[in-house]
């Protein structure tokens, strides 16, 4: 009678065994506690995060290296390109003494001035400070942008202008004062170009190297600081 209201122990055990078997069939593996499942999920997530982080750093570092190479190429190319031309005209900054000698040759001169191959703009800015309307032509865009900034810093941005241009594509007939920091290979051809284009009242000032066929009217300085001045009126055999 006592057992009529209850359940046989064996039946309970079978039901419990059936439930365990059912869970095993659903999960396809042995039963694991919620804590163990959570730990396993966190571990998998951590490994995935590490892999993603490594991949992100790889892309990041690749981007930095690629960007650096592009920047170096962009900056270096304008400086290296002149060496690949038929006539190499590298950028060599003018010395303080050279600029002083150029200014000396401009004494009592008036009119506009052009610096052929103006580099970082030192000569143009110095001439602007002396009251000239000065222009510089330069192939290197970085040097032109720096020259414009330098002119602005010196307060002569209105009278000192800089342009990106090839000197062989520019006509210099409108200038009465021409400054040239050239190399021997270019001087004969430039001599012919200037003689054809400049007016009688023009003066050409050559720095570092003289013109091969012209006879200078004035010479000042010595060594690399030597400056030669040529008056077109003398070269053509007549005075203004």
Steps between C-alpha positions, in 0.01 A plus 500: 500500500778735582649442155165563320520873538871522409720419205741208471860609540590321182251701301646826622846382411388408149336834450812673616708285270268579212531873557880474503491302177268759343739784584789303359315442177409870462844630576689230314755484781526445869316745721699801623415748765400861410823628659713273284308600187548867586875451556535315170308778317717769656817315401382467141408867493840599638683296235287658227570845642876434502488384138299809401739727690801344327331546164412863581857578609625339181281723289591800717875444470469432128312828463768690695784354293314560173408855597858575605639375170248708305588810705875447451448453128286815475755711686817357347392483136508878432855513639625192312331568166746775392781244512321300229472791259735562214627807683514439874420811706504384864381710791794654688401779742663836441745610766456821695803647321360411158175677577690803625701507176183477290346790693821695443469448124142631519608828654342797318299261282124524459225300337390141534720205592487129426695219661538205261490187713403680819543206738380592848439863400788671681607723212145601408416587859824698542423694180144567613636647822714734287187631329492283186196325365657155493393169348647154534456204266566156642412145392489351849149558641612445861757780465243730340252444784773552757611820324147638510475421869842657564398816309185522711705461820732780384205726410587531128234268356360782285831577326653149497320246282592140420386273219547134413643502149775374274740787423517400134126557467505850651555823305715750692451807279298685766783495757780756533700305758569130464676285761632155409643226722593267219733214411758499217294265281206740477681833468563503119136426417370743762739766371341478156147501640557811712677690224203443272233590756637777725487871425801731486454633853507151655772374731578130549665392824664156497595321820749212545569466125545773233361499149748350253500766226387817674748744655381622842468869577545445872638220718489474876578231757730203475476123481147360510375843607613670178231694315523626139282782362430540128327803347319422175569850366874431521468157348315646205752780461279793592421697814149612595 
